[in-house]
């Protein structure tokens, strides 16, 4: 069974599993299905607003697509979530990416 199928099976049993939903988003992003990846990142943070990696990866994906304004929004929210979680490393990484945007 491929990773997409496994993750979908996990989510069928527990749709609120943030780690599985994030993994699904990553799989879609890696396969080039950016629209579905972004939708899954959105679902991840809707279910778990403190899931910091989703903000970072969505921001990076949007940045790579040249959607700087959208990326900025994800990074801003991600930095706030990272601060609340005390995750200085993620905060610093997202701030660095944010600083590279025009």
C-alpha positions as CSV (number, residue, x, y, z in Angstrom):
1,X,0.0,0.0,0.0
2,X,1.4,3.4,-0.9
3,X,1.8,6.3,1.6
4,X,-1.3,8.2,0.3
5,X,-3.5,5.2,0.7
6,X,-2.1,4.5,4.2
7,X,-2.6,8.1,5.3
8,X,-6.2,8.2,3.9
9,X,-7.0,5.0,5.7
10,X,-5.7,6.5,9.0
11,X,-7.8,9.7,8.4
12,X,-10.8,7.6,7.6
13,X,-10.5,6.1,11.1
14,X,-9.5,9.4,12.8
15,X,-10.1,12.5,10.7
16,X,-8.7,14.7,13.4
17,X,-5.2,13.2,13.3
18,X,-3.1,16.3,12.7
19,X,0.1,14.3,12.0
20,X,-1.6,12.1,9.4
21,X,-3.3,15.1,7.7
22,X,0.0,16.9,7.6
23,X,1.6,13.8,6.1
24,X,-1.1,13.7,3.5
25,X,-0.5,17.4,2.6
26,X,3.2,16.7,2.3
27,X,2.6,13.7,0.0
28,X,0.3,15.8,-2.2
29,X,2.9,18.6,-2.3
30,X,5.7,16.1,-3.2
31,X,3.6,14.8,-6.0
32,X,3.0,18.3,-7.4
33,X,-0.7,18.5,-6.5
34,X,-0.3,21.9,-4.8
35,X,-4.0,22.8,-4.6
36,X,-4.8,19.6,-2.7
37,X,-1.7,20.0,-0.5
38,X,-2.8,23.5,0.4
39,X,-6.3,22.3,1.2
40,X,-4.9,19.7,3.5
41,X,-2.6,22.2,5.2
42,X,-5.6,24.4,5.8
43,X,-7.6,21.4,7.2
44,X,-4.6,20.6,9.5
45,X,-4.5,24.0,11.1
46,X,-8.3,24.3,11.2
47,X,-8.3,21.1,13.3
48,X,-5.2,21.9,15.2
49,X,-4.2,25.6,15.1
50,X,-1.0,24.9,17.0
51,X,0.4,22.4,14.5
52,X,3.4,24.6,13.6
53,X,5.0,22.5,10.7
54,X,1.8,22.9,8.6
55,X,2.2,26.7,8.6
56,X,5.9,26.5,7.6
57,X,5.4,24.0,4.8
58,X,2.4,25.8,3.4
59,X,4.3,29.0,3.5
60,X,7.3,27.4,1.7
61,X,5.0,25.9,-0.9
62,X,3.3,29.2,-1.6
63,X,6.7,31.0,-1.7
64,X,8.0,28.5,-4.3
65,X,4.8,29.1,-6.3
66,X,5.5,32.9,-6.3
67,X,2.5,33.5,-4.2
68,X,4.4,35.8,-1.8
69,X,1.3,37.5,-0.2
70,X,-0.3,34.2,0.6
71,X,3.1,32.8,1.9
72,X,3.5,35.9,4.1
73,X,0.1,35.2,5.7
74,X,1.0,31.6,6.5
75,X,4.4,32.6,7.9
76,X,2.8,35.3,10.1
77,X,0.3,32.8,11.5
78,X,3.0,30.2,11.9
79,X,5.3,32.5,13.8
80,X,2.5,33.3,16.2
81,X,1.8,29.6,16.7
82,X,5.5,28.9,17.2
83,X,5.7,31.6,19.8
84,X,2.7,30.3,21.7
85,X,4.3,26.8,21.6
86,X,7.8,28.1,22.6
87,X,9.2,26.7,19.4
88,X,12.0,29.2,18.8
89,X,13.6,27.1,16.1
90,X,10.5,27.0,13.9
91,X,9.9,30.7,14.6
92,X,13.4,31.6,13.5
93,X,13.1,29.5,10.3
94,X,9.8,31.1,9.3
95,X,11.1,34.5,10.1
96,X,14.1,33.9,7.9
97,X,11.8,32.9,5.0
98,X,9.5,35.8,5.7
99,X,12.5,38.1,5.5
100,X,13.4,36.9,2.0
101,X,10.0,37.8,0.6
102,X,9.8,41.1,-1.3
